[in-house]
Amino acid sequence: MAVVGLVVAVVVGVASRLLWASTDDSAAQRRPRATPSATDTPGADLPSTQASLPPRRTATPQPTDSAPCPVGRVEAALPTAAPRDLTWVHGLREPMPVSPTYGPRSRGLGGLPECFSHSPTDGVIAAWSINASLFSTDWQHVLDTQVAHTAGYARLVTQLQTDPPDGSPGTTSPAGFEILAADQDAVTVELVLRDNANGALVGCPITVAWDGDDWQLAPRPDGTVTTPTCPAVAPGSYVSWGL
């Protein structure tokens, strides 16, 4: 699924941290590019988080898949390290991060992670988890319940139905993350991946939107979940998962 999944083409990029917005109506900030072109419009390539969000858990109801998420930790601080209690467990396609402090706090249909807390840290964990689940064999349920109805939602549906994921493992491993933008409604995070073959590091930006109950993956307008190419990342320039 090279069209909509995390890709590892190398393009040089620069990392710098931005702050979680306060309760005002200012737009979420993005970190500056090193050499922006004259046609660059900050934030233009990010999906709108004002689009309608799908109802939670629309699949066949089950006890863990029909009730709202329990109220969890709410905080605005940006993470400077991975949670101390973070562990990684086997997922449907990729390893999944789990933190008793942050989440996920429950499992839905098929064991999919859900019920993340309302914090930037949980936005990061959710971005990794939902994206990995979306490109597993259980992609349809993820699409129905954990993907926001942004302008690119219909295109993403078409792409997945045309070329459904086969659930094969990826060629990269989780290395860390860098938050690019964050406010109460959305978190855009660069997930840093390590190429399993040569150890090269790249960062792929993904946005998740808060639906009032949980984080949801927010497709870009063209139906992809990240940029066509992912920029190279320098060692030590990101927050490490500690793996």
Protein Blocks (a to p, Z undefined) as FASTA:
>chain_A
ZZlmccfbdcdddddddddddfbfbdcdddddfbdcfkbcghklpccfkbccddehkbcc
dfklmbccddddddfbdcfbdcfkbccdddfkbccdddfklopcbdcehhiaehiaddfk
lmmmmmmmmmmmmmmmklmmmmmmmcccdfklmmmmmmmmmmgcehiacfbdcfbdcdfb
dcfkbccdddddddfklopacddddddddehjaccddddfkopabdfbdcdddehiacce
hZZ
